[in-house]
Amino acid sequence: MQQAIKVTDSIYWIGGNDRETDLFEGLWELPRGVAYNAYFINDEKCAIIDTIKADKLSAYMERLVSIMPEGRTIDYLVVNHMEPDHSGSISILRKLYPEMKIVGNKKTIEMIGAFYGITEGMIEVKEGDVLDLGRHKLTFAMIPMVHWPESMVAYETSEKVLFSTDAFGGFCALEGGIFDDELDMALYEDETLRYFANIVGRYSGPAQKAIAKVRALDLKIICPAHGPILRSNPQHIVDLYDKWSSHKTDEGIVVVYGSMYGNTKFMTDTIARAACEAGVKDVIVHDASRSNLSYIVRDIWKYRGLVLGSCTYNTELYPPMATLCRALKNKMMKNRVLGICGSYSWSKGALAELQVFAEQGGDWKLVEPTIEVKSSPTETDLELCRELGRNMAEAVKAAEAK
C-alpha cells in the first residue's frame, strides 16, 4: 500500500505522480510527468484539501487510508480549484463518505453541480471565512482568475501552511522527494516557469493581486497543487511569481523561425550570431515546427528580446508561426523588444502578418530593420540580418539599463 507522506505532525501529502500522460490539457508536453498534490489534515475534524485526477484515484485512496484514524470519517473536503485534475474524484469520495461536507466558494459550488451533479451537503465560504477543525483553522482567500474564476487558497493559521492550489506549482513529477530541499530545484523552477507562462501568465494582473494577499501572511510552508512542497524558502517562489507576473525579464534574446527549405533559418541564424557577437550571452533558438509551443512561450516569457522569422506559405504566415503569434497575443506579454523578418518566393505574405502582430500583439517595441527576402538571402540581405542582430542586442541592453 502506498503511504501518506508527513508534511507536518498532522498534515499529510496524499497526492500522486502522473508519468503516463503525454500532454497536459492535451497541449503541453510532459517529458517528466506532473504531480497532482492533495493533502489531509488530521484534527478533531478530518479534512482533505482537493481530490485527484480520476485515473489516479487508487494511489490517492491508498495514501488516504494509510493515515485515516481508525473509526473516523472525512468531515470536510475543501475544493480550492475545480479543474478535473484536482476535482476529478469528488463523486467517488462523496459516495465513500456520504456525510462529508464539501467546502467551496459560490462559483465552486456552481461548478460542482455542473461537472458532477452534486448539489447537497455544501458549505459556501467567502473571503476571510474560517473553517475550524480543532487545533487547525483554515482561513480562505479568493484568487479569481489564477487561473479559473473560482480559484481560492486556504491558509492554516496554527502551522502557517498555505494550500495555494495552482499558484506556485509547476510541471514535472516528484522524483522521490516531495519537498524543495530534497530535489534539484533548478529543474523544477524551469518547469514552474513553463507552467506559469503557458497557463497562468495571461492572468498576470490577478496573479499580482493574489501575491499581495500572500505577502501579508506569515508563511512557513507552501503546499501547491502541482510540483514540490516549498518549506526551505517559500518566499523564493513568491518572489519568482512576482517577477514573472510583473513582466520583468532577463537579458537575452529568443529567436524563433519557421522555415521549409532553410532560407529563413539561414536569416535567423545570422541574426542570432550577430546578437551574440554584440554581447548577448543568452540567445535561444527555436524551430517553430519542432519545439513544443510550451517551451517557446516559456523562453519568451523569461527573456527580453524576441526575433520572429517566417517563410510565406500559401500567401500567409507559415502555420506553426501563425500558431505562435496567436498564442503570444493571447498571453498579453509586456516590456519586450521585437525583431521580424520574412521570406517568400512567388507571393508575399509572411512579413506583412508579422508586422500586424508587431502592431497588435501587445506591448512590443519593434526594432529595425524589418527584412523581407525573395527566395534566398543575398549578401546584402544577410548584412541587414546582422544589423538587426546588433540592434536587438543594443535594445535588450538598453531596456535593462532603465
C-alpha angles and dihedrals in degrees: 000000000000113000132225114245120229116241094172131348091284106017119081138187111234099168132120143227124240115205094154103066110090099191126035109221085357089286118065121069117241106197090161099030130235136264124230107206125203130164142211126209117201112206140117083302118035117225136185121207106215130328128240143253107293097243090055094053096110096064090041093054093045090054092045093050091047091063104029110116112244113266094013131116137203108272099182139020111197112205109199096169133016104211107125094243084070104025101035096108099048094106093052093047092050090053092048093045106027093174093054114121117223114221121205144122125270095272091046092054091049090051093048088057092048096046102035108013092240114142105151133076096033131148114201116211131192136195110308097009116143129218110205114212095166113265089009122066124187118210115196129218126183118231101177117192094018072135113310125036094248097049115134138162133222122217118201104212103197096055095023095236122156118207095203103180111208093345113103092011132117148181124281128082117256106263102213096303122071099189127078092240090057097052144061096260094189088073093044094048090055089051091046090055090048089052093046095046096049102035111020103022097086087061096054092134093058089042089058090053090050092049090054089057092047092049089061093059129091097234129195101156135017114204108192127187092243132030132012126345106246113223108134096062111353092172090066094071090045088054091050092050089049091053095046096045090047088057092239109159142195124242105267145098130238114205117197123183137183110202134163102187104013103264096108089042089055089054096049093044087055091050091049092050093050091050090051092049088051090061107269106134099185107065113154119191123199131184103220090212095055111027114082109248092239093064093047092051091046092055093044089052091053101046133058101222130062130184119190120193123178141172119222116257120192090339092307142082113295104270099241089049091048089053091051093049091050090050093048092050089053092051092058095213120186139201099032133135118223137202123186137191135169144185137206140172113196102001133026123228116115100077093046090056092046088052090053089050090051090054098042106022097089141271096348128147109214115222120208146267104053107200131209121182130192112223102319130007121260123212087262089055091048091052088055088051090053089049090052091050092052092045091049090053091050093048093048092051093044091054089052092051093057 
